[in-house]
């Protein structure tokens, strides 16, 4: 009888396996990743900040990677992410046309506060360099609620 009691006592001392999932480490990791992405996301945005005008035109389809030229409020001209001096702008455009070809799409982004004459001079420089596919970038107008 004493042997049976000792054996029964050992069974009661064993712990049952835990069947609950501990989600605390998962939540901790997800919060850390969220903070990392929130800090890193603004750093991934490239280009010059401009206030684009709003229009109702639809986006143009493109097959090739376009060349983006930006004219900001201060009158600085940027090709891609590179700020180009006014004296070197035409030479840089000619070099890009020779490297990419004249059928490369060129997207011109100009701040809404820039006078029309400045935008026209920029477009004249782009077409004088030999680019034939030039488009102006805009923001779509918000749709009116009915």
C-alpha positions in Angstrom: 0.0 0.0 0.0 2.8 2.4 0.8 4.3 1.9 -2.7 1.0 2.8 -4.3 0.7 6.0 -2.4 4.2 7.1 -3.3 3.6 6.4 -7.0 0.3 8.4 -6.9 2.0 11.3 -5.2 4.6 11.6 -8.0 1.9 11.8 -10.7 0.3 14.7 -9.0 3.5 16.7 -8.8 4.1 16.6 -12.5 3.1 19.8 -14.3 0.8 19.8 -17.2 2.1 21.2 -20.4 1.2 24.8 -21.1 -1.1 25.0 -24.0 -1.4 28.9 -24.2 0.6 30.9 -26.8 2.6 33.7 -25.4 2.1 36.6 -27.8 4.0 39.2 -25.7 7.3 38.7 -27.6 5.5 38.9 -30.9 3.9 42.2 -30.0 7.2 43.6 -28.8 8.9 42.7 -32.1 6.1 44.1 -34.2 6.1 47.4 -32.3 9.9 47.7 -32.8 9.5 47.0 -36.5 6.7 49.6 -36.7 8.9 52.2 -35.1 11.8 51.4 -37.4 9.6 51.7 -40.5 8.0 54.9 -39.3 11.5 56.5 -38.9 12.9 55.1 -42.1 10.0 55.8 -44.5 10.5 59.6 -44.8 14.2 58.9 -45.6 13.3 56.8 -48.6 11.4 59.6 -50.3 13.7 61.2 -52.8 13.5 64.3 -54.9 12.9 67.9 -54.5 9.7 69.0 -52.6 7.4 71.0 -54.9 3.8 72.0 -54.6 2.4 70.6 -57.9 -0.7 72.1 -59.5 -3.9 70.2 -59.5 -5.6 69.1 -62.8 -8.2 66.6 -64.0 -5.9 64.9 -66.6 -5.2 61.2 -66.3 -1.8 59.7 -65.9 0.2 58.7 -69.0 1.3 55.1 -69.3 5.1 54.6 -69.6 7.1 51.7 -70.8 10.5 53.1 -70.0 11.9 54.6 -66.8 11.4 58.4 -67.2 13.8 61.2 -66.6 12.5 63.6 -64.0 13.3 67.3 -64.1 12.1 69.5 -61.2 11.9 73.3 -61.0 11.3 74.3 -57.4 9.9 77.6 -56.0 13.4 79.1 -55.7 14.1 78.4 -59.4 16.6 75.6 -58.8 16.6 72.9 -61.5 17.1 69.3 -60.5 17.6 66.3 -62.8 16.6 63.2 -60.8 18.1 63.9 -57.4 21.0 66.0 -58.7 20.8 69.8 -58.4 22.3 71.2 -61.6 23.8 74.7 -62.0 22.0 76.8 -64.7 25.2 77.0 -66.7 25.7 73.2 -66.8 22.0 72.4 -67.3 22.0 72.2 -71.1 25.2 70.2 -71.2 23.9 67.7 -68.7 20.6 67.3 -70.7 22.6 66.7 -73.9 24.7 64.0 -72.2 21.6 62.3 -70.8 20.0 62.4 -74.3 23.0 60.8 -75.8 23.1 58.1 -73.1 19.4 57.3 -73.0 18.1 58.3 -76.4 15.8 61.1 -77.6 12.6 59.0 -77.1 13.2 58.8 -73.3 10.1 60.1 -71.5 10.9 63.3 -69.6 8.6 64.3 -66.7 8.8 68.0 -65.7 7.7 68.8 -62.2 7.3 72.5 -61.4 6.1 74.2 -58.3 2.6 75.8 -58.7 4.1 79.2 -57.5 6.7 79.3 -60.3 5.9 81.8 -63.0 4.8 80.4 -66.3 7.7 82.0 -68.1 10.2 80.0 -66.0 8.4 76.8 -66.8 8.3 77.7 -70.5 12.1 78.4 -70.5 12.7 75.0 -68.8 10.6 73.2 -71.4 12.5 75.1 -74.2 15.8 73.8 -72.7 14.5 70.3 -72.5 13.2 70.2 -76.1 16.4 72.0 -77.4 18.4 69.2 -75.9 16.5 66.8 -78.3 14.0 65.1 -76.1 10.7 64.5 -77.9 8.5 63.0 -75.2 8.0 65.6 -72.5 5.1 65.7 -70.0 4.2 68.0 -67.1 3.5 66.3 -63.8 0.5 67.4 -61.7 -1.6 66.4 -58.7 -5.1 65.1 -59.4 -7.9 67.3 -58.2 -10.1 66.0 -55.4 -13.4 64.7 -56.7 -16.4 66.8 -55.8 -18.9 65.1 -53.6 -22.5 64.9 -54.9 
